[in-house]
Amino acid sequence: MYRKSKWKCGYNLAVLGHGNNETSVPQLLIRDLKFEKKSLAKLMFSPDQENHPSKAPVKYGELIVLGYNGSLPNGDRGRRKSRFALFKRPKANGVKPSTVHIACTPQAAKAISNKDQHSISYTLSRAQTVVVEYTHDSNTDMFQIGRSTESPIDFVVTDTVPGSQSNSDTQSVQSTISRFACRIICERNPPFTARIYAAGFDSSKNIFLGEKAAKWKTSDGQMDGLTTNGVLVMHPRNGFTEDSKPGVWREISVCGNVFSLRETRSAQQRGKMVENETNQLQDGSLIDLCGATLLWRTAEGLSRTPTVKHLEALRQEINAARPQCPVGFNTLAFPSMKRKDVVDEKQPWVYLNCGHVHGYHNWGNKEERDGKDRECPMCRSVGPYVPLWLGCEAGFYVDAGPPTHAFSPCGHVCSEKTTAYWSQIPLPHGTHTFHAACPFCAHQLAGEQGYIRLIFQGPLD
């Protein structure tokens, strides 16, 4: 008689295929588990809703860096972190274009740029520079993102190294992210529209586009240009939901216009202008800075997203079902989220070719395979054998479904629809290639789908 847990699992009894053990054991898929909807519903509100919604400041949205599972490897510090919330500022700091100074000498351009106001300089030649002055805009807030740690940067972003375990892993890489990569302008009044622009203002409140930068005069006589490695944006179709589909990657100019991609990331020739698309961010928009990719989540979208408390409740529910290793018969348990990067002795492991979940053991580890591939005792399939990690960054989830699937080859676990969504998103890699990657660690996905369904064994008592 199998004792069912409080999950009221419907066990599927199956015989161990091709193994020596002919005893029937309970096989369970997490999707069979009946969650207590009322208790989890309480955890589905965003942090803003949990804490005095009437007193909470207006949140425009959040930027989340792909490749990190809830925090940077050595922890979030100051303006350098894996997640950045954009709140309405006490006083507007937005800017908008005003006076245009055409055909002035570099010396005159420098004198204009030295004024205590924002400006963008377009160097056309050694003898000709166009300077566009920007004036204060009381209706918008500006937020700047880049690699620089200077004060104008609100969110410091460095290159993402797949699977990095410490900040030193990223510092050894020569960065391709601009020091002042981009800026986001948010409307201070409803519906709080957010728009993205390439390049950010430096400590002198200037943006300089040198001779080699792609730049041009628009049909209405204004100047525009692209940054060296560009700022790419992709808006998903159907928003960021379980029905989302990938959109088309575009490049955003300094003035916020939308273009098709250049042949290579830093090519001199710009792509074609896309008239029917805008630089307005929507829930689930991806922003690539050539070295790091950011996910934009709106405040409304986050209110429908699982919280860390919700994910913790799911972790406890899985562990309460007491899944077992079919070889050692020891109980498996996902470690706490605070220990999400440390392999625990009760850690679940999975065979990536079949999805059977075990504890760590040396069965099927033969020398001729160099330890890379292992043979599953349940079905004899041969393939990678990796530890499972819960996906702890709630902002990456497209739904609040149970953690039934894992990305391959990294083993990060989340809901089926979340794995299905990210497995079809082509993320920029290098100067001209794209591939799907795990959002929790940035590892390139492998296998036919890029993810697998997990098959646990239930307790024998």
Disulfide bonds with the S-S distance in Angstrom:
none
